[in-house]
Amino acid sequence: MKKLTLLFGLLALACTTAFAQITKEQNIAEWTRAKAYTKAYLDAMPADGYTFKVTPEVRTFAQQMLHLASANYMFTASVAGKTPPAEANAEKSVAPTKEAVTKAVMDSYDYAINIIQSIPADQMTQEITFFNMKMTKGLVLAKAFEHQTHHRGQTTPYLRIKGITPPNEMLF
């Protein structure tokens, strides 16, 4: 079991590191694709499902998506050397309605994409301190991308339990 855990850990590190090496244009394209994919999830959940929890211990569908949005702001603002905007507090400030959550999440992707567009390509290898760790701006963006993918993926069971087929994969 330890070998399997180590193998998966190394694979995850390799994938994250590889993502950190993609070009600025590819990064923008990937975030644009992720925005469309997340929008498909937001559209798939009916309005009455936004306050749905799979179990009492987990976030609601809206909370998952607002957590994703808050982190999009926080990660990408850090890459730009900015203080995250007030919208980064989406988890606590946005009503859990379909309309409000969808707007907040889409705005967070627009913010992330704009930040990536504003960073000169040669600065992607520049080191910054993030969560008390030194890493390149490109790696922080890779971590941000992994985070939003993780939380979008966590909402798949929410849809399935409500009898909704999740959106098809949008890998390309």
N, C-alpha and C positions, 0 to 999 in steps of 0.2 A: 504494500500500500504506500509506503514511504517513497519507493521508486516511482510509482505512478504519480504521486503528488509532485515530486521533483520534476518529472517529465512535463507535466502540465504547466508547472510554474515557469520552466525554461521556455516552453512554447509560447506562453503568454508574454514573457519578456521579449522574446524574439519578434513576435508580431507587433508589440508596442514600439519596439525600437525601429522596426522596419517602417512603421507608419510615420515615425518622427523624421524619416529620411525622404519622404515624398516631397515633390516640389510645391511651391506656394500655390500654383495654379491647380495642382491635383488636390491639395488640401481644401481649397475653396470649393472645388467640384464635389468632394466627399461631404463637406458640411452642407452644401446645397442639396445633395441627394438625401442626407440624413434628415434635413428639414422636411422634405417632401414625404419621406417614409413616416416620420413622426406625425405629420399632419394626417396621413392616412389612418393612423391609430386613433388620433383625436376625433376624426370624423366617424370612425367605425363605432365608437362607444356612444350609445344614446345619451341624451341629456340626463336622464334619471340614473345613469350608471356612474356619473362622476363622483358621487359620494359612496360608491360601493367599495367594500373591503372584502378580500378573499377570506381573511380570518381577522378576529378582533385585534391581533397584535401588529398588523401591518398597516402601511399607509393606504389611504383610499386611492382610487385611480387618479383623481385630481391632485392629491398630494404627491404621488409618484411623478406626475408630469410637471408639477410646480417645483419639485426638488430638482428635476432635470434642468428646468429653466434657470433656477437660482444658481446652480453650478456652472451652467454655460456662461453666465455673467462673471462669476467669481474667477473661474479658470482663465478666461480670455482677457479679462481686465488685468489680471496679474501678468500675463504675457506682455501686455502693452505698457506695463508699469503704471497703471491707473488704479484709482480706488474704484471698487465695483459700484455701479450706479444704484440708486434706490430700488430699482426694479429687481436687483439681486435678492431682495427680501420677499420674493414672490410667494414662497411657502406660507408666509405669515400675513401677507397683505392682499392677496388676490382671492376673490370669492370663488368657491368651488363650482362655478357654473361652467357649462360647456363653452359658452361664448367668451367668458373672462379668461378661462384657462387656455383656450386655443390662442387667444390674442397674446397672452403673456408668453407662452411657449414659442410662438412664431416670432415674436419680438426678440426673444433671447437668441434665436438662431440668426436673425438679421444682425444683431449686435456682434455675435461671434464672427460671422462672415465679414462684417465691416472691419473688425479688429484685424483679422487675418489679412484682408486686403491692404490695410494701412501699414503693415510691418514690412520693411524692406526684406527681400528674400535672403540677403546675406546676414541678416540678424537672427535667422531661425536657429543658428548654431550658437548664439550668444547664451551664456549661462546666467540664470537668475536663481534666486532663492525662492522656493515654493514649498510650503509646509515644512520649513526648516531644513530643506534638502536642496542641494545644488543640482540643477538639471537645465538642459537647454530649453529655449522657448519652443522649439519643435517637439520636444518630448512632453512638455506640459500640454501642448495642443493635442498630442496623441492620447495623453491621459484624459483630457477633457472629452475627446471623441469616444474613448472607451467607456467613460462614465455615462454619457448620454445614451449610448447603445445599451448598456447594462440596464438602465432604468426603463427605457422603452421596452426592452425585452421582458422586464418584470411585469409589464402590464398584459402580456399575452394571456396568462391564466385568467385575468379579470374578464377579458373578452370571452374566452372559451366557456367559463362558468356561466356567463350571461347568455350563452348559446350563439355567440357571434364568432364567425370565422375571422381570424386575424388577417390583416392585409398580407398579400403575397410579398415575399422577399423582394427587395429593391436593391440587389447587390450591384447592379450596373446602371 
